[in-house]
Amino acid sequence: MTTWAEKYRPIYFEDIRGQEEAVAKIKDFIKNFPLKKRAIILYGHTGTGKTALAHAAAKETNSEIFELNASNLRNKEKLKETLKPAIEQQALLKKGKIILIDEVDWVMGEDRGGIQELSELIEISEYPMVLTANDAWTKKLAPLRKKCEIVELKDLDYKIIKDVLIKILRKEKKFIDNKILTEISVKTKGDLRAAINDCQTISKLSSEDQIKTLFDERNKEEDILDALKKIFKLKATNETLRTFDQIDMKTDEIILWIEKNIPLEYQDKKLAKAYELLSETDLFNGRIYKQQYWRFLVYENIFLSYGMASLNKENKTNFTKYKKPTRVLKIWMNNQKTIQKKSISEKYAKHSHISIKKAMKEFPIIKQLINSNPKIPEELDLNEDEMAYLKG
């Protein structure tokens, strides 16, 4: 199933909302290439439209777009092997070509020569290069700043986000209460993609309880972001061990959040050490599930909190926009399905005088039975959400 964020991704410059200054600057950059600079860095928080702007530029200029994610270009050798042919070869099917390197913050710095190599390749590029980053002003990107035009994409105002959501809902023939739309628009803090994802999810929900659950998840997200700041920004103390104590989130989800954001905070040896700590945590997590060794929970907590923070030799004051792991939304959606399955099983068990455990185990058969007779849902007093789950 195509996500709304992908389905309604901007195609032309006019589709990009709230970034008029950035649009004007990339137009000028493309038009005057290579008279001024050979590359441009688009930087800003997640969901502000950096990658979409690059694709729109390619569409507007009838250019091919050669897209690379910097997380796959970790060192000098990989960069030269992948990027050098792209900047030298002519476009095959269209008039021109634009080279897009997404998340350039992930390219390795001095130890592996990635940034220096990229800087040298920019100088010889025959085509405009568009780099995206969360923060263009980090120390390791200094060599690139000398070679690139720097353009900021600002966080979108909630009113712009809300207007985009309303238009999408009209096209999809869906309805969400105005107050809830406002809350989605405000809580996503300028991240249009996150707002669209939340909007798509909540459009499938009809009960007030499920809507409340969605915003409980958003509150959880705010809690985990605060926790990430503590382990990634502050030196380890005894207080660090209590970082995750008050977070209503399973260890599996916490691990996903940390795994997604480690590369935004650490490089080189510290990056390797951070992943080693995460690997140790995952090992203990597996033993807990398979062998029920609950005492290992304390080791998990030490690795995820104190262990990560021990990599910080001093407190850091720089800002990092942490990313939400995509698998978290899938976990949440699966949890909602489990809620419906359990609710139906409880009603069936009560009506049939069997245990809930047995009803859950035999659910595929029970599902077929309920769907085969329209009178059974009435007898069980199933609500709209439960019926939708059975028919899904």
C-alpha positions in Angstrom: 0.0 0.0 0.0 1.3 3.4 -1.0 1.7 5.8 1.9 0.0 9.2 1.6 3.4 10.9 2.2 4.7 9.2 -1.0 1.4 9.5 -3.0 1.2 13.3 -2.4 4.9 14.0 -2.6 5.5 17.4 -4.3 6.2 17.1 -8.0 6.8 20.7 -9.0 8.1 23.8 -7.2 4.6 25.2 -6.8 3.7 22.1 -4.8 6.3 22.8 -2.1 4.6 24.8 0.7 6.3 27.3 3.0 9.7 27.2 1.4 9.6 30.0 -1.1 13.0 31.3 -0.3 14.6 27.9 -0.7 12.8 27.3 -3.9 14.0 30.6 -5.3 17.6 29.8 -4.3 17.7 26.4 -5.9 16.2 27.8 -9.1 19.0 30.4 -9.2 21.6 27.7 -8.5 20.4 25.4 -11.3 20.0 28.3 -13.8 23.5 29.7 -13.2 25.4 26.4 -12.9 28.4 26.3 -12.9 29.1 30.0 -12.8 28.8 30.3 -9.0 29.0 27.0 -7.2 28.9 23.4 -8.4 26.9 22.1 -5.4 24.2 23.3 -3.0 23.5 22.0 0.6 19.8 22.0 1.6 19.6 21.7 5.3 16.8 21.5 7.8 14.9 19.2 10.1 13.3 16.0 9.0 10.1 16.4 6.9 10.7 20.0 5.7 11.1 19.0 2.1 14.8 18.8 1.3 14.7 15.7 -0.9 11.4 16.7 -2.4 12.9 20.0 -3.5 15.7 18.3 -5.3 13.3 16.0 -7.1 11.1 19.0 -8.1 14.2 20.7 -9.5 14.9 17.7 -11.7 11.3 17.7 -12.9 11.2 21.4 -13.6 14.5 21.2 -15.6 13.7 17.9 -17.4 16.7 16.4 -15.8 17.5 12.8 -14.7 18.1 12.5 -11.0 20.9 10.3 -9.8 20.2 9.7 -6.1 22.5 8.3 -3.5 22.1 8.0 0.3 25.2 9.1 2.1 24.8 6.3 4.7 26.0 3.9 1.9 29.0 6.1 1.1 30.9 5.8 4.3 34.5 6.2 3.0 36.7 7.6 0.3 36.9 4.4 -1.7 33.1 3.9 -1.8 32.5 7.5 -2.8 35.0 7.3 -5.7 33.6 4.0 -6.9 30.0 5.1 -6.9 29.9 8.8 -7.4 32.7 9.6 -9.8 31.2 7.7 -12.8 27.9 9.5 -12.1 29.4 13.0 -12.3 31.3 12.2 -15.5 28.7 10.2 -17.6 26.1 12.0 -19.7 22.4 11.8 -19.0 20.9 8.9 -20.9 17.2 9.9 -21.5 16.8 13.5 -20.5 18.3 16.9 -21.2 20.4 17.2 -18.1 21.2 15.5 -14.8 21.1 16.4 -11.1 23.2 14.5 -8.6 21.4 14.1 -5.2 23.3 13.0 -2.1 20.9 12.5 0.7 21.8 12.8 4.4 25.4 14.0 3.7 25.9 14.2 7.5 26.4 10.4 7.4 29.5 10.5 5.2 32.6 9.6 7.3 34.9 12.5 8.2 38.7 12.8 8.5 39.4 9.2 9.6 38.1 7.7 6.4 38.5 10.6 4.0 34.9 10.7 2.9 34.2 14.4 3.2 37.5 15.4 1.6 36.9 13.0 -1.3 33.3 14.4 -1.8 34.7 18.0 -1.7 37.2 17.1 -4.5 34.5 15.4 -6.6 32.3 18.5 -6.4 35.1 20.5 -8.0 35.1 18.3 -11.1 31.3 17.6 -11.4 29.8 18.3 -14.8 26.3 18.4 -13.2 24.7 20.3 -10.4 25.0 18.5 -7.1 22.4 18.8 -4.4 23.4 17.6 -0.9 20.9 17.3 2.0 21.7 17.5 5.7 20.0 18.0 9.0 22.7 20.4 10.1 25.0 22.0 7.6 27.1 23.7 10.3 28.7 20.6 12.0 32.5 20.7 12.2 33.1 17.8 9.8 31.2 19.4 7.0 33.4 22.5 7.0 35.3 21.5 3.8 32.0 21.2 2.0 30.7 24.6 3.1 33.5 26.2 1.2 32.4 24.6 -2.0 28.7 24.7 -1.7 25.9 27.3 -1.5 24.1 26.8 1.8 20.2 27.0 1.9 18.1 26.4 5.0 14.6 24.9 4.8 12.6 26.1 7.8 10.3 24.2 10.0 6.8 24.5 8.5 4.1 26.5 10.3 1.4 24.3 11.7 -1.2 26.2 9.7 0.5 25.2 6.4 0.7 21.6 7.6 -3.0 21.6 8.5 -3.9 23.0 5.1 -2.0 20.3 3.4 -3.7 17.6 5.5 -7.2 19.0 4.7 -6.5 18.9 1.0 -5.2 15.3 1.2 -8.3 14.2 3.3 -10.6 15.7 0.7 -8.9 13.8 -2.1 -9.0 10.6 -0.1 -12.7 11.3 0.9 -11.8 10.9 4.6 -12.8 13.0 7.6 -10.9 13.9 10.7 -12.3 16.3 13.4 -10.8 19.9 13.1 -9.4 19.9 16.6 -7.6 16.6 16.0 -6.2 18.0 12.7 -4.9 21.0 14.6 -3.3 18.8 17.3 -1.6 16.7 14.6 -0.3 19.8 12.9 1.1 21.3 16.1 2.5 18.2 17.7 4.6 17.2 14.6 6.6 20.4 15.1 7.1 21.4 11.5 7.6 17.8 10.2 5.1 17.6 7.3 5.9 13.9 6.5 5.2 12.9 10.1 2.0 14.8 10.1 0.8 13.1 6.9 1.7 9.7 8.3 -0.2 10.4 11.5 -3.1 11.7 9.4 -3.3 8.6 7.3 -3.2 6.4 10.4 -5.8 8.3 12.3 -8.1 8.4 9.3 -8.6 4.6 9.7 -9.7 4.9 13.3 -13.2 5.6 14.4 -13.4 5.2 18.2 -12.3 7.9 20.6 -10.2 5.4 22.5 -8.1 4.6 19.5 -7.6 8.3 18.7 -6.5 8.8 22.3 -4.1 6.0 21.9 -2.5 7.6 18.9 -1.8 10.8 20.9 -0.5 8.7 23.8 2.0 7.4 21.2 3.0 10.9 20.3 3.5 11.7 24.0 5.7 8.6 24.3 7.7 10.0 21.3 8.3 13.2 23.2 9.6 11.2 26.2 12.0 9.1 24.2 13.4 12.2 22.5 14.2 13.6 25.9 15.8 10.4 26.9 18.0 10.3 23.7 19.2 13.8 24.5 20.4 12.6 27.9 22.3 9.6 26.7 23.7 11.2 23.6 24.5 14.7 24.9 25.5 14.3 28.6 28.3 12.6 30.4 27.5 9.4 32.2 26.4 9.7 35.9 24.5 7.5 38.3 21.4 9.5 37.3 21.9 8.3 33.7 21.0 4.7 34.8 17.4 6.0 35.4 17.0 7.5 32.0 14.5 5.0 30.7 12.7 4.2 34.0 9.8 6.5 33.4 9.3 5.8 29.7 6.2 3.7 28.8 7.9 1.9 25.9 9.1 -1.6 25.3 12.8 -2.2 25.2 12.5 -3.4 21.5 11.2 0.1 20.6 13.8 1.9 22.6 16.5 -0.1 20.8 15.0 0.9 17.4 15.1 4.6 18.4 18.7 4.4 19.5 19.8 2.3 16.5 18.2 4.9 14.1 19.9 7.9 15.8 23.4 6.6 16.7 24.9 7.8 13.3 23.6 11.3 14.0 25.7 11.6 17.1 28.8 9.4 16.7 31.4 8.9 14.0 34.3 6.6 13.5 35.5 4.7 16.6 32.7 6.0 18.8 30.2 4.9 16.1 31.6 1.4 16.2 31.6 1.3 20.0 27.9 2.5 20.1 26.9 -0.3 17.7 28.8 -2.8 19.8 26.9 -1.7 22.9 23.6 -2.1 20.9 24.7 -5.5 19.8 25.3 -6.6 23.4 21.9 -5.3 24.4 20.2 -7.2 21.6 22.0 -10.4 22.7 20.6 -10.0 26.3 17.2 -9.2 24.8 17.2 -12.5 22.9 18.1 -14.4 26.0 15.3 -12.8 28.0 12.7 -13.8 25.3 14.0 -17.3 24.7 15.0 -18.3 28.2 12.9 -16.0 30.4 16.1 -14.7 32.1 14.5 -11.5 33.4 17.5 -10.6 35.5 19.2 -9.6 32.2 16.9 -6.6 32.0 19.4 -4.7 34.3 22.2 -5.3 31.8 20.1 -4.1 28.9 19.4 -0.9 30.8 23.1 -0.4 31.6 24.2 -0.8 28.0 21.4 1.5 26.6 21.8 4.3 29.2 25.1 4.5 31.0 27.0 2.6 28.3 25.9 5.0 25.5 26.5 8.1 27.7 30.0 6.9 28.6 31.0 7.7 25.0 30.5 11.4 25.8 33.7 12.8 27.3 32.0 16.1 27.9 28.5 17.5 27.8 27.4 18.6 24.3 25.3 21.6 23.6 24.7 21.2 19.8 21.2 20.5 18.6 20.3 17.2 16.9 17.0 16.5 15.2 16.4 12.9 16.0 14.6 10.6 13.6 11.7 8.3 14.2 12.4 4.7 13.2 9.8 3.7 10.5 9.3 0.3 12.1 7.8 1.9 15.2 4.7 2.9 13.3 4.4 -0.6 12.0 4.7 -2.0 15.5 2.0 0.4 16.7 -0.4 -0.6 13.9 0.2 -4.2 14.7 -0.6 -3.5 18.4 -3.9 -2.0 17.3 -4.8 -5.2 15.4 -3.9 -7.2 18.5 -6.2 -5.1 20.6 -9.1 -5.8 18.3 -8.3 -9.5 18.1 -8.2 -9.7 21.9 -11.4 -7.8 22.3 -13.3 -10.0 19.9 -11.8 -13.1 21.6 -13.0 -11.9 25.0 -16.5 -11.4 23.8 -16.6 -14.8 22.0 -15.1 -16.6 25.0 -17.7 -15.1 27.4 -20.6 -15.9 25.0 -19.3 -19.5 24.3 -18.1 -20.3 27.9 -14.5 -21.0 26.8 -11.3 -19.5 28.0 -9.9 -16.3 26.3 -6.6 -18.2 25.7 -8.5 -20.9 23.7 -10.4 -18.3 21.8 -7.2 -16.5 20.8 -5.6 -19.8 19.8 -8.6 -20.7 17.6 -9.2 -17.2 16.3 -8.8 -18.0 12.5 -11.7 -20.5 12.8 -13.7 -18.1 15.0 -13.2 -15.3 12.5 -14.6 -17.5 9.7 -17.5 -18.5 11.8 -18.4 -14.9 12.7 -18.1 -13.7 9.1 -20.3 -16.6 7.9 -23.3 -15.6 9.9 -24.5 -11.9 10.1 -26.4 -12.7 13.4 -23.3 -13.6 15.3 -21.8 -10.0 15.4 -25.1 -8.7 16.8 -25.1 -11.4 19.5 -21.5 -10.6 20.4 -22.2 -6.9 20.3 -19.2 -6.2 18.1 -18.4 -2.5 17.4 -17.5 -0.9 14.0 -13.8 -1.2 14.7 -14.0 -4.9 15.5 -16.1 -5.6 12.4 -13.6 -3.7 10.3 -10.8 -5.9 11.7 -12.7 -9.1 10.9 -13.3 -8.0 7.3 -9.8 -6.7 6.8 
